[in-house]
Amino acid sequence: MTIGDWLTILAILAAPVVAIQVSLWLAKQQEKWQRRLTIFRTLMGTRASTMAREHVQALNVVDVDFYGSDKKSRAGVDALKVYLDHLNTGPADQASATKQQELVVDLHKTMASQLGHQFDKTEIKRTSYTPSGYGDVELEQQEARKLSLELLRGERGLPVYIPAGQQQEHLPPSGEEKEITGPEQ
């Protein structure tokens, strides 16, 4: 047998193994890209609702799925670090809120670039929509939680009003207090 014959046999035996390895590598790259795209879509979809649970969860996995040793991969994780550092600095005022918006836009732009999307900062900042009712509901829920906690801690009383004309036979005369222990037996 000649060297050419041996090379042919080797190629016949090695080709399926190489093809499987290439196929596995491509599948792994596709899965990684899909995870990154899912995170990016979640962050972009909730960019006007940064308090949304989905937004926070997506932020918390950026460093896992956008991690890489190349400069482009590190840029996303670095933008995340700067943004999270700002979020963890304390109470927000107007200047802090403006800076927060700039940093989250930078994060989104960097992530978009890694995924091959070309968005400019204005596009990211101005093309989201949240109905004003969402903000109203959020504020009402926060107020209801705060009032409930004050009531449970004993910091606030619970006013009780009895509509006119209702029977008041179980109530003590005005000025007297009666301990309510449950149904009478």
Secondary structure, DSSP 8 states (H G I E B T S, - for coil): --HHHHHHHHHHHHHHHHHHHHHHHHHHHHHHHHHHHHHHHHHHHTTT-TTSHHHHHHHHHHHHHS--SSHHHHHHHHHHHHHHHHHTTS---HHHHHHHHHHHHHHHHHHHHHTT----HHHHHHS----HHHHHHHHHHHHHHHHHHHHHTTSS-------TTS--TTS--TT------SS--
